[in-house]
Amino acid sequence: MAVAIRVVRRPGQSPRNGNAEAHQDAWSALRAQIGARPAGVLTFPARRSRLADLLPGEKLLLIRKYGGLGDILICSMLFPDLQDQYPDIHVTFAPPQKYHPLFEGSGLTLQPYESVFQHLGQDARRGIARSEFLSGYDLIEDLSMPCHLWENFFVAHGGTEGGRGLRWRNRLDMWSRWFGLRVANPRTCIVLRAEEKAEARRHLRTLCGADRPVCLLAPFAANRTKSYPWFEDLARGLEADGWAVVLLHSKPVPGPTPAISGPPLRMMGAFCAVADLIVSVDTAAFHWGGILGRPTLGIYNVNDGAAYRTYYPTARIVQTCATPCLNTRYGTGNGTCSQHTSEALPIIPGLSLSRCYPKASVEQILEAVRGYAEPRPDHRRTGRAAPAGRETAAPAAAAPRLWA
């Protein structure tokens, strides 16, 4: 049996069922004002309406319908705080099935998001929920919605232009407050096994030897507006400063720099866990470094890096654009922002690169690395990256690949 989720509709919107009453509340008024999508806020007919109302032994289902790996890694920081603050409730997390391996050994109860709804695809974002899920949980919360609400409101009221005193928000804060959790001691529930990290070390030794500290460079994101075009120049600069650079991406990357392409999710985490430094645009590698407490430098343009690193004490930020815009000034072709570079971008088959970054940002990033974590001869033995005189090493002679 399937049960329809209630949709809180915009004012004036006609219900699909002529006999149903159109609900008009503060959320729907806000969504109508800012034009947020999809058509309504999902609410589930559960026994409880707030996290604080749950009694010992009752069940909470948290749904994350879509989003990238980085969003799931941020979500992983919710569950230890939930355990601390509500130790007597039962928590189930329902992300897409492909992300379930991340939580092996965590003790977290999982359900595939795909099994919650009777129909997949765009309609499932509002659609039809299976009745056993509605009847089996005392509170159901959808964590996919808060970002849409905030981003639309933020842009509509001039937040990207500094208007009305609006502040950038960290996603962990948004998702926690959405269902009433206090961010008190944020940390990940993901547990990487010792053998996974040992395998990652072996692979890195195969790629670049053991004589220099390893910098994982993740210059590409699924959102092309974040992908860094000058990554080859950046890799050469890092090599000249003494780092053994390894590219990390979901697809093979042509060029002279050793690369790890499309590793399994947990192995990606293991590589980040054993790297001496991670330099990444706003993509999963940055969030891996943040939740694992590794030295990490984030390259940010359309989003505000300071807000995104709030709960990553070992992360630092290079904000290459002083007016982050949530993609609102990035159009087709050569873009619509006056600050976009007019320089000829590298042509990389199969990769779309962003015009948000001028080539001068290479030196800006290198200077940030030098001020944060410089390699030194005893780096491998100490396991730390610390300021010291830089050792210059020749670039790798070959460009081996893993998972290419």
HELIX and SHEET records of a PDB file:
HELIX    1   1 ALA A   26  ILE A   34  1                                   9    
HELIX    2   2 LEU A   51  ASP A   53  5                                   3    
HELIX    3   3 LEU A   69  CYS A   75  1                                   7    
HELIX    4   4 LEU A   78  GLN A   85  1                                   8    
HELIX    5   5 GLN A   97  PHE A  103  5                                   7    
HELIX    6   6 TYR A  113  VAL A  116  1                                   4    
HELIX    7   7 GLN A  122  ARG A  125  5                                   4    
HELIX    8   8 SER A  131  GLY A  136  1                                   6    
HELIX    9   9 MET A  145  ALA A  156  1                                  12    
HELIX   10  10 GLY A  159  GLU A  161  5                                   3    
HELIX   11  11 GLY A  163  GLY A  165  5                                   3    
HELIX   12  12 ARG A  171  TRP A  178  1                                   8    
HELIX   13  13 ALA A  194  CYS A  208  1                                  15    
HELIX   14  14 ARG A  224  LYS A  226  5                                   3    
HELIX   15  15 PHE A  231  ALA A  240  1                                  10    
HELIX   16  16 LEU A  265  VAL A  274  1                                  10    
HELIX   17  17 ALA A  284  LEU A  292  1                                   9    
HELIX   18  18 GLY A  305  TYR A  308  1                                   4    
HELIX   19  19 SER A  361  TYR A  372  1                                  12    
HELIX   20  20 HIS A  379  THR A  382  1                                   4    
SHEET    1   A 2 ALA A   2  ALA A   4  0                                        
SHEET    2   A 2 ILE A 128  ARG A 130 -1                                        
SHEET    1   B 2 ARG A   6  VAL A   8  0                                        
SHEET    2   B 2 VAL A  41  THR A  43 -1                                        
SHEET    1   C 4 THR A 109  LEU A 110  0                                        
SHEET    2   C 4 HIS A  90  ALA A  94  1                                        
SHEET    3   C 4 LYS A  59  ILE A  63  1                                        
SHEET    4   C 4 LEU A 139  ASP A 142  1                                        
SHEET    1   D 7 ALA A 315  GLN A 319  0                                        
SHEET    2   D 7 THR A 296  TYR A 300  1                                        
SHEET    3   D 7 LEU A 277  VAL A 281  1                                        
SHEET    4   D 7 VAL A 214  ALA A 218  1                                        
SHEET    5   D 7 ALA A 244  HIS A 249  1                                        
SHEET    6   D 7 ALA A 259  SER A 261  1                                        
SHEET    7   D 7 ARG A 401  LEU A 402  1                                        
END                                                                             
